[in-house]
Amino acid sequence: MSKENTVKSEPSTLNPITYEVIRNRMIAMTEDMRVALQSASGSPTVTEASDFFTGIYLPDGAFASMGFQVTYQAPVVGSLIRHITSRPYFDVKDGDMYLGNDPYVGALHQNDVQLAGPIFVDGELIAWAGVEAHETDVGGMDFASWSPKAKSVYQEGMRIPCVKLVDGGEVREDVLEMVLTASRLPAQLGLDIRAFIATINVARERTAALVRRYGAATIKEVMRRMISASETRLKARLMELPDGEFRAADFLEHDGHENRLYKVDVKLTKKADRLVFDFGGSSEQAPGFINCTRAGLHGGVAGGLFPTLAYDIPWNEGLLNCCEIVAPEGLVCTAKFPAPVGSATVETIWVVSNAVNAVLNKLLGCAEKYSRRAQGVNSGTMATFNLGGKNQFGEVFGLHLMDPLAGGSGAFATKDGVCAGGPNNAPMPSIADVERNEQVAPLFYLHRRLATDTGGAGEYRGGRSVELGLTLGGIESADALIMTHGAEVPNSAGLGGGLPGSTVLQRFGRGAVKNGVATGSGVWEDFGPKPGHIPMTNKDVFEVRWQGGGGFGDPLMRDAEAVAADVRRGVVSQAAAKQVYGVALADDGMADAATTESLRRGIRAERIGRQPKAADVQEVRQLLRPLSAALSVEIVDGQVKVVSRAGHVLSEGDTRWRQGADSKRYDAAPAEWGITLHENLALTAWHCPLSGDLLAVDVHERDRPPQDDVVLDLTALDVPAA
């Protein structure tokens, strides 16, 4: 070993300044890894849409630092590392790197190819570096490795449990050739794998430099302390939140074979500084490719937990140490081998993240300190459009369109959601410029714009989604793969009376383009959630609108002038302004105050079947904590009760407030909501019997009533003595 690579034999004293310097350098290291990956990759999925992950791990597979990309991947790359270290036939040494993508080992689905490499300095294992990215094609029965008709994992893309790709610093070209042979896009996949190698090497070099300066023991202690510090901070936050049981459910439709409905059900038990996520009420695994493995379940929980509860805490293994995830085998979110799982990331894992987001925001809404951060669900679906064939030069091409990341984000308790804000499971979501996609693939955009009436209505409105229209450019025909969930399920749930965001709308127009210009005619077909593989020509148009973000609070509580401004800007239609927000517009486009007041009173009366009344003032009321935007837990005349904004008592002695509310069920949503419902779903709106205020909107199975979703442990509340 040369002098510059020699490790200090004694660790430096780990004072607070040294700790912070090294901690920030470890975080910066994952950013250096990002730069290396995006600089070397040739895939727009990586370079433009940032559908990848970088992280630094302890020798035992616990992650100490991660980049600002896809949060789902953090725990599963650790699973790959633990798989490597548990196998006696892997003689792990300096310069080795291991490739994997098997969902039944640790990947999310086969397209997510992972590379992990040990970091040795002076013969001592200091850490592991991990990188992962979505690859457009890794083989299987269909192009892009999304196989809607697959009945087992054997029909999907290649599965690599783990193989040594780099041996002592030398690439095993025979192994690489074997992997690339399975793909329809070997050049693209091969370039990304070599970019992975460069990314791991950057982590090795940066870590070695830190070790040479501070010593191996110090660096390892800093990584352990980073994990411990995040765990301590999250536990402290949990102690500020109320104990109890919280429920949320989300759904996805069509398993690739039939339009069945599947549920992801989560019961969160919060006690002191622990969270238990129980998914036992979820549907059994599907015969089609929408399932995820247990690795995907853990990834989905991380994707919902990190941005919701740990928004200001460094993301690492310490956050997961506060949680227990419970689920039997054989569910749609814990599929048993050999169930197909090819679309796991954009189907069940995404829905797991939605449900976790929803349940944690209900928890936040019950704490006065954090209730302002409570938020509707963000961008509840990731629709998929892949295009493949031969381009104008006769070369094989493939594109995984990442534009669906531009769904709307959920509204907060204090502000509107961000239009095209995207999901919060990727803290820095991005999409390619139109010109970039047109450069790498023979397609042509007819439009890409924000869509009216897609954000969930509320006192604060969910962000709008994007809609677009595509045709081919430069070639006559290609094969398209089109699939989604959320065409018949409103996945972007609202909160506190806010409406869900719109559902996905997909349609296809044959003969709707001539010489690259939309004709306004053609034969149009509305697609369901999973039309699958569709032949496409340069005379056809594919149009899609994605889900907006969930709203927050009763839409009738929204400032009328804010609604009028939304109409003027094309955010909300005049019909929705009148029917959903109860706002009448004058000839000058401003809100008509008198007519608006009358409209809103009429809507409230229609909700409860009688004229609303003024607030019922109680003589003795003492707030204990909020329960949602329109409900609170209070002491009324010495008793713990749930009280509406108008002062109506909905429950006494517990927080199961729905027993005292008026309800209205919808088997089909009002047209102005922009929501299409699966035949097995219904919506139930809950209202204050006194004022007609909208308290909550539940999406549930038609043959099952909604569940009580917030049951606080009243014995843990600080209730004053009588």
C-alpha positions in Angstrom: 0.0 0.0 0.0 1.4 3.4 -1.0 2.0 6.0 1.7 -1.0 8.2 0.6 -3.4 5.2 1.1 -2.2 4.3 4.5 -4.8 4.5 7.3 -4.1 6.3 10.5 -3.8 3.7 13.2 -5.4 5.9 15.9 -8.8 7.6 15.4 -9.1 11.4 15.8 -11.0 12.7 18.7 -14.6 12.9 17.6 -15.5 16.3 18.8 -18.7 18.0 17.5 -16.9 20.0 14.9 -15.1 17.0 13.5 -18.4 15.1 13.5 -20.2 17.8 11.5 -17.4 18.2 9.0 -17.3 14.5 8.3 -21.1 14.1 8.4 -21.6 16.8 5.8 -18.8 15.3 3.7 -20.6 11.9 3.7 -23.8 13.6 2.6 -21.9 15.5 -0.1 -20.4 12.2 -1.2 -23.8 10.9 -2.4 -24.1 14.1 -4.4 -20.7 13.4 -6.0 -22.0 9.9 -6.9 -25.0 11.5 -8.5 -22.8 13.8 -10.6 -20.7 10.8 -11.7 -23.7 8.7 -12.7 -25.5 11.4 -14.6 -22.3 12.5 -16.4 -21.7 9.0 -17.7 -25.2 7.7 -18.3 -26.9 8.1 -21.7 -30.4 7.3 -20.5 -32.9 10.2 -20.1 -34.4 8.2 -17.3 -31.2 8.9 -15.4 -29.9 12.1 -16.9 -33.2 14.0 -17.0 -35.7 12.4 -14.7 -33.3 11.3 -11.9 -34.9 7.8 -11.5 -32.0 6.4 -9.6 -30.5 6.1 -6.1 -27.0 6.6 -4.5 -26.1 5.7 -1.0 -23.4 4.9 1.5 -23.8 1.9 3.8 -22.2 0.4 6.9 -20.6 -3.0 6.5 -23.8 -4.6 7.9 -26.0 -3.0 5.1 -27.5 -0.2 7.2 -27.5 3.0 5.1 -25.8 6.1 6.6 -26.3 8.6 3.8 -28.4 8.8 0.6 -28.9 11.1 -2.3 -31.9 13.2 -3.0 -33.5 10.8 -5.5 -35.9 7.9 -5.2 -36.4 7.1 -1.5 -37.9 3.7 -2.2 -34.4 2.3 -3.0 -32.7 3.1 0.3 -33.6 -0.1 2.3 -33.5 -2.4 -0.7 -29.9 -1.8 -1.7 -29.1 -2.7 1.9 -30.9 -6.0 1.3 -28.6 -6.7 -1.6 -25.6 -6.0 0.6 -26.9 -8.3 3.3 -27.5 -11.0 0.6 -23.8 -10.7 -0.5 -22.4 -10.8 3.0 -24.6 -13.8 4.0 -23.3 -16.0 1.1 -20.1 -17.9 2.0 -19.2 -18.3 -1.7 -18.7 -14.5 -2.1 -15.1 -13.7 -1.1 -15.6 -10.0 -0.7 -12.4 -8.1 -1.3 -11.1 -4.7 -2.3 -12.2 -3.6 -5.8 -15.1 -6.0 -6.1 -18.6 -4.9 -7.2 -21.8 -6.9 -7.3 -24.7 -6.6 -9.6 -28.3 -7.6 -8.8 -32.0 -6.9 -9.7 -34.0 -9.7 -8.2 -37.1 -8.5 -6.4 -37.2 -11.6 -4.3 -33.7 -10.7 -3.0 -33.8 -7.0 -2.6 -34.7 -5.0 -5.8 -38.1 -3.4 -6.3 -38.6 -4.8 -9.8 -36.4 -6.2 -12.5 -35.8 -2.9 -14.3 -34.2 -1.5 -11.2 -30.6 -2.7 -11.7 -28.3 -2.3 -8.6 -24.6 -2.3 -8.1 -22.9 -2.4 -4.7 -19.2 -2.3 -3.9 -17.3 -2.7 -0.7 -15.0 0.1 0.4 -11.7 -1.1 1.8 -8.9 1.0 3.0 -5.6 -0.6 4.0 -7.3 -4.0 4.1 -10.2 -2.9 6.4 -13.8 -2.9 5.3 -15.0 0.6 6.0 -18.4 0.8 4.2 -20.3 -0.1 1.1 -21.4 2.1 -1.7 -24.6 1.4 -3.6 -26.2 2.7 -6.8 -29.4 1.8 -8.7 -31.3 3.1 -11.7 -34.3 2.2 -13.7 -33.3 0.6 -17.0 -35.7 0.8 -20.0 -35.3 -2.9 -20.9 -33.8 -5.9 -19.2 -35.5 -8.6 -21.3 -38.7 -10.6 -20.7 -41.6 -11.4 -22.9 -42.4 -7.8 -23.8 -40.5 -4.7 -24.7 -39.5 -2.5 -21.7 -39.9 -5.5 -19.4 -43.4 -4.4 -18.4 -45.4 -7.6 -19.2 -49.1 -7.1 -18.5 -49.9 -10.6 -19.5 -47.2 -12.3 -17.3 -48.5 -14.9 -15.0 -45.2 -15.6 -13.2 -41.9 -13.8 -12.6 -40.3 -16.2 -15.1 -42.0 -14.4 -17.9 -40.7 -11.0 -16.9 -37.2 -9.5 -17.2 -34.0 -11.3 -16.3 -33.5 -11.8 -12.5 -30.0 -11.6 -11.1 -29.9 -12.5 -7.4 -26.3 -11.3 -7.2 -23.3 -11.7 -9.4 -19.7 -10.4 -9.1 -19.4 -8.0 -12.0 -16.1 -6.4 -11.0 -13.4 -8.7 -9.5 -10.6 -6.9 -7.8 -11.0 -3.8 -10.0 -11.3 -5.8 -13.3 -14.7 -5.9 -15.1 -15.8 -9.4 -15.9 -16.7 -8.9 -19.5 -18.2 -12.3 -19.8 -20.7 -11.6 -17.1 -21.4 -8.2 -18.5 -22.0 -9.7 -22.0 -24.4 -12.2 -20.5 -26.4 -9.5 -18.8 -26.5 -7.3 -21.9 -27.6 -10.1 -24.1 -30.9 -10.3 -22.3 -31.8 -6.7 -23.1 -33.3 -5.3 -26.3 -31.3 -2.1 -25.6 -27.8 -3.5 -24.7 -25.9 -0.3 -25.6 -28.1 1.8 -23.2 -27.9 -0.8 -20.4 -24.2 -1.3 -20.9 -23.5 2.4 -20.7 -25.5 2.7 -17.5 -23.7 -0.3 -15.9 -20.3 1.3 -16.7 -21.7 4.5 -15.2 -22.6 2.5 -12.1 -18.9 1.4 -11.8 -17.7 5.0 -12.1 -20.2 6.0 -9.4 -18.9 3.3 -7.0 -15.4 4.3 -7.7 -16.1 7.9 -6.8 -17.5 6.7 -3.4 -14.4 4.6 -2.9 -12.0 7.5 -3.6 -13.9 10.0 -1.5 -14.1 7.6 1.5 -10.5 6.7 1.2 -9.6 10.4 1.4 -11.6 10.8 4.5 -10.1 7.7 6.1 -6.6 8.9 5.4 -7.3 12.2 7.0 -9.3 11.1 10.1 -8.8 7.4 10.6 -11.0 4.4 9.9 -12.4 4.2 13.4 -13.5 7.9 13.3 -15.2 7.5 9.9 -17.1 4.4 11.1 -18.1 6.1 14.3 -19.4 9.1 12.4 -21.6 6.9 10.2 -23.0 5.0 13.2 -23.6 8.3 15.0 -25.4 9.7 11.9 -27.8 6.8 12.1 -28.2 7.2 15.9 -28.8 10.9 15.6 -31.6 10.6 13.1 -33.2 7.9 15.2 -33.0 10.1 18.3 -34.5 13.1 16.5 -37.4 11.1 15.0 -38.1 9.5 18.4 -38.2 12.9 20.0 -40.7 14.0 17.3 -42.9 11.0 17.8 -43.1 11.7 21.5 -44.7 15.1 20.6 -47.4 13.3 18.6 -50.5 11.6 20.1 -50.8 7.9 20.7 -53.5 5.9 19.0 -54.5 3.9 16.0 -54.7 5.6 12.5 -56.1 4.0 9.3 -55.7 4.6 5.7 -56.5 2.5 2.6 -55.7 3.1 -1.1 -56.6 1.0 -4.1 -55.4 0.0 -7.5 -57.3 -1.5 -10.4 -56.6 -4.1 -13.1 -53.9 -6.6 -12.6 -53.0 -6.9 -16.3 -55.5 -9.8 -16.9 -58.8 -8.5 -15.4 -60.1 -5.3 -14.0 -60.1 -6.5 -10.4 -59.8 -4.1 -7.5 -56.9 -4.4 -5.0 -56.6 -2.7 -1.6 -53.5 -1.6 0.3 -54.7 -1.2 3.9 -52.5 0.2 6.6 -53.2 0.4 10.4 -50.7 2.6 12.1 -50.3 2.1 15.8 -48.3 4.9 17.4 -47.2 4.5 21.0 -44.5 6.7 22.6 -41.6 6.7 20.2 -42.6 3.7 18.1 -44.6 3.2 14.9 -46.1 -0.1 13.8 -47.4 -0.3 10.3 -49.7 -3.3 9.9 -50.7 -4.1 6.3 -52.6 -7.3 7.2 -55.9 -6.0 5.8 -54.6 -5.7 2.3 -55.7 -7.8 -0.6 -54.2 -11.1 -1.5 -51.6 -11.2 -4.2 -52.7 -10.7 -7.8 -52.2 -13.2 -10.7 -50.7 -10.3 -12.6 -47.7 -8.0 -12.6 -48.9 -5.4 -10.1 -47.6 -7.1 -7.0 -44.6 -6.2 -5.0 -42.3 -8.3 -2.8 -41.6 -7.5 0.9 -38.6 -5.5 -0.2 -41.0 -3.3 -2.2 -43.2 -2.9 0.9 -40.3 -1.7 2.9 -39.3 0.7 0.2 -42.9 2.1 -0.1 -43.0 2.7 3.7 -39.7 4.6 3.5 -41.0 6.6 0.6 -43.9 7.8 2.7 -42.2 8.1 6.0 -39.1 10.1 5.2 -40.6 13.2 3.6 -43.7 13.3 5.9 -42.2 12.9 9.4 -38.5 13.4 8.7 -38.6 16.4 6.4 -35.8 18.1 8.4 -33.9 15.1 9.6 -31.1 13.4 7.7 -32.5 10.3 5.9 -30.8 7.1 6.9 -31.4 3.7 8.6 -32.1 5.4 12.0 -35.5 6.5 10.7 -36.5 2.9 10.0 -35.2 1.8 13.4 -38.3 3.6 14.9 -40.7 1.4 12.8 -42.0 -2.1 12.7 -43.6 -3.3 9.4 -46.1 -6.1 9.9 -47.7 -8.1 7.0 -48.2 -11.8 6.3 -46.9 -13.4 3.2 -49.0 -13.7 0.1 -50.5 -10.2 0.0 -50.4 -7.8 -3.0 -47.7 -6.0 -1.0 -45.8 -9.2 0.1 -46.1 -11.4 -2.9 -44.8 -15.0 -2.7 -42.5 -16.4 -5.4 -43.0 -16.8 -8.3 -45.7 -14.2 -8.5 -45.1 -11.6 -11.2 -43.9 -8.2 -9.9 -42.7 -6.4 -13.0 -44.8 -3.2 -12.5 -44.3 -3.1 -8.7 -42.8 0.4 -8.5 -45.6 2.1 -10.4 -48.4 0.0 -9.0 -48.4 -1.5 -5.5 -45.3 0.2 -4.1 -46.6 3.6 -5.2 -50.0 2.8 -3.5 -48.2 1.7 -0.3 -46.5 5.1 -0.3 -49.8 6.8 -0.8 -51.4 5.0 2.1 -48.4 5.7 4.4 -48.5 9.3 3.4 -52.2 9.5 4.2 -52.0 7.8 7.6 -49.0 9.8 8.7 -50.6 13.1 7.7 -53.6 12.2 9.8 -51.2 11.7 12.7 -49.6 15.1 12.1 -53.0 16.7 11.9 -53.7 15.7 15.6 -50.7 17.7 17.0 -51.1 21.4 17.3 -47.4 21.9 16.7 -47.3 20.0 13.5 -50.9 20.3 12.1 -49.9 23.1 9.8 -47.7 20.5 8.0 -50.5 18.1 7.3 -51.0 17.6 3.6 -53.2 15.7 1.1 -51.6 12.9 -0.9 -49.2 13.9 -3.7 -49.4 12.7 -7.3 -51.1 9.4 -6.5 -50.1 7.5 -9.6 -47.2 7.0 -11.9 -48.7 6.3 -15.3 -46.5 4.5 -17.8 -45.9 5.1 -21.5 -43.1 3.3 -23.2 -42.3 3.6 -26.9 -40.0 1.2 -28.8 -39.1 0.2 -32.3 -36.6 1.4 -35.0 -35.9 5.1 -35.4 -35.4 7.0 -38.7 -31.8 5.7 -38.9 -32.8 2.0 -38.6 -31.5 1.8 -35.0 -33.4 0.1 -32.2 -34.7 2.7 -29.7 -36.6 2.6 -26.5 -38.1 5.4 -24.3 -39.6 5.2 -20.8 -41.5 8.5 -20.6 -41.0 10.1 -17.2 -43.4 13.0 -17.8 -46.0 11.4 -15.4 -43.9 12.6 -12.5 -45.5 16.0 -13.2 -48.7 15.1 -11.2 -50.0 17.7 -8.7 -48.8 17.8 -5.1 -51.2 17.8 -2.2 -52.5 20.9 -0.5 -51.2 21.8 3.0 -53.1 23.0 5.9 -51.9 26.5 5.2 -51.3 26.7 1.4 -52.2 25.3 -2.0 -50.4 22.3 -3.5 -47.7 22.8 -6.1 -48.9 22.4 -9.7 -46.8 19.7 -11.4 -45.0 19.3 -8.1 -44.8 15.6 -8.4 -44.5 12.9 -5.8 -42.8 13.4 -2.5 -41.1 10.0 -2.6 -38.6 11.6 -4.9 -37.5 14.9 -3.2 -36.1 16.4 -6.4 -38.5 15.1 -9.1 -37.8 16.3 -12.6 -38.8 15.6 -16.2 -37.0 16.0 -19.5 -37.5 19.0 -21.7 -39.8 18.3 -24.6 -36.9 18.8 -27.0 -34.7 16.3 -25.1 -37.3 13.5 -25.4 -37.9 14.4 -29.1 -34.1 14.2 -29.6 -33.6 10.7 -28.2 -36.8 9.1 -29.5 -38.8 9.6 -32.7 -41.8 11.2 -31.0 -43.5 14.6 -31.3 -45.3 16.6 -28.7 -48.6 18.2 -29.7 -48.9 19.8 -26.3 -47.7 19.5 -22.7 -49.6 21.8 -20.3 -51.2 22.1 -16.9 -54.7 20.7 -16.9 -57.8 22.5 -15.5 -59.8 21.1 -12.6 -57.3 18.4 -11.7 -56.2 19.6 -8.3 -58.5 18.3 -5.5 -60.8 21.1 -4.3 -60.5 22.4 -0.8 -60.0 25.4 1.4 -56.5 25.0 0.0 -56.5 23.5 -3.4 -54.3 20.5 -4.6 -51.8 21.2 -7.3 -52.8 20.7 -10.9 -51.4 17.8 -13.0 -49.9 18.0 -16.5 -51.7 16.7 -19.6 -50.0 16.0 -22.9 -50.6 14.8 -26.4 -48.0 12.7 -28.4 -47.6 11.4 -31.9 -44.6 9.9 -33.8 -42.0 12.0 -35.6 -39.7 10.8 -38.3 -41.0 7.2 -38.5 -44.3 5.7 -39.6 -44.9 3.2 -36.8 -43.8 2.0 -33.4 -45.0 -0.1 -30.4 -46.4 1.7 -27.4 -47.0 0.2 -24.0 -49.6 2.1 -22.0 -50.7 1.3 -18.4 -51.6 2.9 -15.2 -53.5 2.6 -12.0 -55.7 5.5 -10.9 -57.9 5.7 -14.0 -60.8 4.5 -11.8 -59.3 5.2 -8.3 -58.8 8.7 -6.9 -55.4 7.9 -5.3 -54.5 11.5 -4.3 -56.6 11.6 -1.2 -57.7 14.9 0.3 -57.6 15.7 4.0 -59.9 17.3 6.5 -62.8 17.7 4.0 -60.6 18.3 0.9 -61.6 16.4 -2.2 -59.3 13.9 -3.9 -57.4 15.0 -7.0 -58.7 14.0 -10.4 -58.3 10.5 -11.8 -56.1 9.6 -14.8 -57.7 10.1 -18.2 -56.1 8.3 -21.2 -57.4 8.2 -24.8 -56.1 7.3 -28.2 -57.0 9.0 -31.5 -56.4 7.0 -34.7 -56.1 9.2 -37.8 -56.1 12.3 -35.6 -52.8 13.7 -37.1 -51.9 14.6 -40.7 -48.3 15.7 -41.6 -47.5 16.2 -37.9 -50.5 18.5 -37.3 -53.6 17.6 -35.2 -56.6 17.5 -37.4 -59.3 17.8 -34.7 -60.9 14.6 -36.1 -60.0 10.9 -36.1 -61.5 7.9 -34.3 -61.0 8.3 -30.5 -61.1 5.6 -27.9 -61.1 6.2 -24.2 -58.6 3.8 -22.5 -59.1 2.0 -19.2 -56.2 1.6 -16.8 -54.2 -1.0 -18.7 -54.7 -1.2 -22.5 -51.2 -2.7 -22.7 -49.3 -2.9 -26.0 -50.7 -0.7 -28.7 -49.4 -0.3 -32.3 -49.0 3.4 -33.0 -48.5 5.3 -36.3 -47.6 8.8 -37.2 -51.3 9.5 -37.8 -52.2 8.6 -34.2 -52.3 10.6 -31.0 -52.0 9.5 -27.4 -53.4 11.9 -24.9 -53.2 11.6 -21.1 -54.0 13.6 -18.0 -52.6 12.6 -14.7 -53.8 12.9 -11.1 -53.7 16.2 -9.3 -52.9 16.6 -5.6 -55.5 16.1 -2.8 -57.2 19.1 -1.4 -57.3 20.3 2.2 -60.4 21.5 4.1 -63.9 22.1 2.9 -64.0 23.8 -0.6 -66.8 26.1 0.7 -64.2 27.6 3.1 -61.9 28.7 0.3 -61.6 32.5 -0.1 -64.0 33.4 -2.9 -61.6 35.8 -4.5 -59.0 33.1 -4.6 -61.5 30.9 -6.5 -62.2 33.8 -8.9 -58.5 34.2 -9.5 -58.2 30.4 -10.2 -60.9 30.7 -12.8 -59.2 33.7 -14.5 -56.0 31.7 -14.7 -57.6 28.5 -16.0 -56.9 26.6 -12.9 -60.6 26.0 -12.1 -63.5 26.0 -14.5 -66.5 28.2 -14.0 -68.6 25.1 -13.6 -66.4 23.8 -10.8 -66.2 27.2 -9.2 -70.0 27.3 -8.9 -70.8 23.6 -8.2 -67.9 22.7 -6.0 -66.7 25.9 -4.4 -70.0 27.7 -4.4 -68.6 30.9 -6.0 -70.6 33.0 -8.4 -68.6 35.3 -10.7 -69.6 38.8 -11.8 -69.2 40.0 -15.3 -65.8 41.4 -14.5 -64.5 38.0 -13.4 -64.5 38.9 -9.7 -66.5 37.0 -7.1 -70.1 38.1 -6.5 -70.2 38.2 -2.7 -74.0 38.1 -2.2 -74.7 35.4 -4.8 -71.7 33.4 -3.5 -73.1 33.5 0.1 -76.5 32.2 -1.2 -74.9 29.5 -3.3 -72.8 28.2 -0.4 -75.7 28.2 2.0 -77.7 26.2 -0.6 -74.9 23.6 -1.0 -74.6 23.2 2.8 -78.4 22.7 3.0 -78.3 20.1 0.2 -75.5 18.2 2.0 -77.6 17.7 5.2 -81.1 18.0 3.9 -82.0 21.1 5.9 -80.9 24.7 6.4 -77.6 25.0 8.3 -77.6 26.7 11.6 -75.2 29.1 13.3 -72.4 27.9 15.6 -73.6 26.2 18.8 -71.7 28.0 21.5 -70.9 25.9 24.6 -70.5 27.5 28.0 -67.3 25.5 28.9 -65.0 24.4 26.1 -61.3 23.6 26.4 -59.2 22.5 23.4 -57.1 19.4 24.0 -55.8 19.0 20.4 -56.9 19.3 16.8 -58.3 16.2 15.1 -58.4 17.5 11.5 -59.1 20.8 9.7 -62.7 20.9 10.9 -62.6 18.8 14.1 -61.1 19.1 17.5 -60.9 17.1 20.7 -62.1 19.2 23.5 -63.3 19.2 27.1 -66.9 20.2 27.1 -68.6 20.4 30.5 -66.0 18.2 31.9 -66.2 15.4 29.2 -63.8 14.6 26.4 -65.7 15.1 23.1 -65.0 15.5 19.4 -66.5 18.9 18.3 -67.0 20.3 14.9 -66.0 23.8 13.9 -69.6 24.9 14.5 -69.6 23.4 18.0 -71.6 20.3 17.3 -70.6 17.3 19.4 -69.9 14.3 17.2 -68.7 11.7 19.7 -68.2 11.5 23.5 -65.5 9.4 25.3 -63.7 8.5 22.1 -62.7 10.0 18.8 -64.9 7.8 16.5 -66.6 10.9 15.3 -68.3 9.5 12.2 -71.1 8.1 14.4 -72.3 11.6 15.0 -71.9 13.0 11.5 -74.3 13.1 8.5 -73.1 11.2 5.5 -73.8 11.2 1.8 -72.7 8.3 -0.4 -71.7 8.6 -4.1 -71.5 5.5 -6.3 -70.5 7.9 -9.1 -68.6 11.2 -8.3 -70.1 14.5 -9.5 -68.8 15.4 -12.9 -67.1 18.6 -11.6 -64.8 16.5 -9.3 -63.0 15.0 -12.3 -63.1 11.5 -10.8 -64.1 8.2 -12.3 -64.8 5.4 -9.9 -64.2 1.6 -10.3 -67.4 -0.4 -10.1 -66.4 -1.8 -6.7 -65.7 1.7 -5.2 -67.8 4.4 -3.6 -67.2 7.8 -2.0 -68.7 8.9 1.3 -68.8 12.5 2.3 -69.2 13.3 6.0 -70.8 16.6 7.1 -71.4 18.5 10.3 -75.2 18.0 11.1 -75.3 21.6 12.4 -73.5 23.7 9.8 -73.2 21.4 6.7 -69.4 21.7 6.7 -67.6 19.0 4.8 -65.5 17.0 7.4 -64.0 14.2 5.3 -64.3 12.3 2.0 -63.7 8.6 2.2 -62.9 6.3 -0.8 -63.9 2.8 0.1 -65.2 -0.5 -1.2 -68.9 -0.4 -2.1 -69.8 -3.4 0.1 -67.9 -2.1 3.1 -68.5 1.0 5.2 -65.6 3.5 5.8 -63.5 2.8 8.9 -62.9 5.1 11.8 -59.5 6.4 10.8 -58.3 8.3 13.9 -58.8 6.6 17.3 -56.7 8.4 19.8 -55.6 6.9 23.1 -57.5 9.2 25.4 -55.7 7.8 28.5 -52.5 9.3 27.1 -53.9 12.8 26.6 -53.2 15.4 29.2 -56.8 15.8 30.4 -57.2 18.3 33.2 -58.8 17.0 36.4 -62.4 17.9 36.8 
